[in-house]
Structures are given as C-alpha cells and as structure tokens.
Amino acid sequence: MDRVDLPEESIKAQYALFGLPLWRIFLAIAAVVALGIYVGILLFGPNSLTVLLGLEEQRSIYESRIKSLKAKNAALQKEYFELKQLEPEQ
C-alpha cells in the first residue's frame, strides 16, 4: 500500500506536532530528562561540584589552622628552651 492510497486521517495520526513523528518527540523528551538527571547528579551528587568546593574550603581552613599551630608551637618551644637553660643541671 502506498502512502498515496492511505486515507488522510491515518497519515495525520502518525504525526503529532510540527510535522514530527510521535516517537521522535518522546525520544527528545527522554533525552532532555536524562540530561537533566545527569547534570543534577554532577552538581549535587556524592561526587559533585558542591562536594569538591566544600572540600577545598575545608582544606584552606585546615591549612590556616596548621600555620597558626606551627607558630604557636615555635613560640612554646622557644619558651621551653629558655626555661630549660634557667634550670640547674643535675
């Protein structure tokens, strides 16, 4: 059966919007939904950008804490050695 022989209603039933077949429209919708889920997982999942940024912030906090503790340790070591020299030797 040629397309010319089909009634006009059955030809229109194959196309939904803008002259596109229904399966292409559903395929495009499924692709958009899948892409949205993938991007959502990339941005908010366990291996996401937000986790990475949080870890970088935590790292900078720890680095500044390490610097302050090293400075405090140096000051305490200096005080310790000064006090040790004041004690009589046994």
C-alpha positions as CSV (number, residue, x, y, z in Angstrom):
1,M,0.0,0.0,0.0
2,D,1.5,3.3,-1.0
3,R,1.2,6.4,1.1
4,V,-0.9,8.0,-1.6
5,D,-3.6,5.3,-1.1
6,L,-3.8,5.8,2.7
7,P,-6.6,7.9,4.0
8,E,-5.6,11.4,5.1
9,E,-6.6,10.8,8.7
10,S,-4.2,7.8,9.2
11,I,-1.3,9.9,7.8
12,K,-2.1,12.7,10.3
13,A,-2.3,10.2,13.1
14,Q,1.4,9.3,12.7
15,Y,2.4,12.9,13.2
16,A,1.8,14.9,16.4
17,L,3.3,18.3,16.5
18,F,5.1,20.4,13.9
19,G,5.1,17.6,11.5
20,L,7.3,15.4,13.7
21,P,6.5,11.7,14.4
22,L,5.4,10.9,18.0
23,W,8.4,8.6,18.6
24,R,10.9,11.5,17.9
25,I,9.0,13.8,20.3
26,F,9.1,11.1,23.0
27,L,12.8,10.4,22.3
28,A,13.6,14.1,22.5
29,I,11.7,14.4,25.8
30,A,13.5,11.3,27.2
31,A,16.9,12.7,26.2
32,V,16.2,16.1,27.9
33,V,15.0,14.3,31.1
34,A,18.1,12.1,31.1
35,L,20.4,15.0,30.5
36,G,18.7,16.9,33.4
37,I,19.2,14.0,35.7
38,Y,22.8,13.6,34.7
39,V,23.5,17.3,35.3
40,G,21.7,17.2,38.6
41,I,23.9,14.3,39.7
42,L,27.0,16.2,38.6
43,L,26.1,19.3,40.6
44,F,24.5,17.7,43.7
45,G,25.6,14.1,43.9
46,P,28.2,12.4,46.1
47,N,31.0,13.2,43.6
48,S,29.7,16.6,42.7
49,L,30.9,20.1,42.3
50,T,29.4,21.2,45.6
51,V,31.4,18.4,47.4
52,L,34.6,19.5,45.7
53,L,34.1,23.1,46.6
54,G,33.3,22.2,50.2
55,L,36.5,20.1,50.4
56,E,38.6,22.9,49.0
57,E,37.1,25.3,51.6
58,Q,37.8,22.8,54.4
59,R,41.4,22.4,53.1
60,S,42.1,26.1,53.2
61,I,40.7,26.2,56.8
62,Y,42.9,23.3,57.8
63,E,46.0,25.0,56.2
64,S,45.4,28.2,58.1
65,R,44.9,26.2,61.3
66,I,48.2,24.4,60.7
67,K,50.1,27.6,60.2
68,S,48.7,29.1,63.4
69,L,49.6,25.9,65.3
70,K,53.1,25.8,63.9
71,A,53.6,29.4,65.0
72,K,52.2,28.6,68.5
73,N,54.5,25.5,68.6
74,A,57.5,27.6,67.7
75,A,56.7,30.1,70.5
76,L,56.2,27.3,73.1
77,Q,59.5,25.6,72.0
78,K,61.3,28.9,72.4
79,E,59.8,29.4,75.9
80,Y,60.7,25.7,76.8
81,F,64.3,26.1,75.8
82,E,64.6,29.4,77.6
83,L,63.2,27.8,80.8
84,K,65.4,24.7,80.4
85,Q,68.5,26.9,80.4
86,L,67.5,28.6,83.6
87,E,67.1,25.3,85.5
88,P,70.2,24.0,87.2
89,E,71.9,21.0,85.6
90,Q,71.6,17.7,87.5
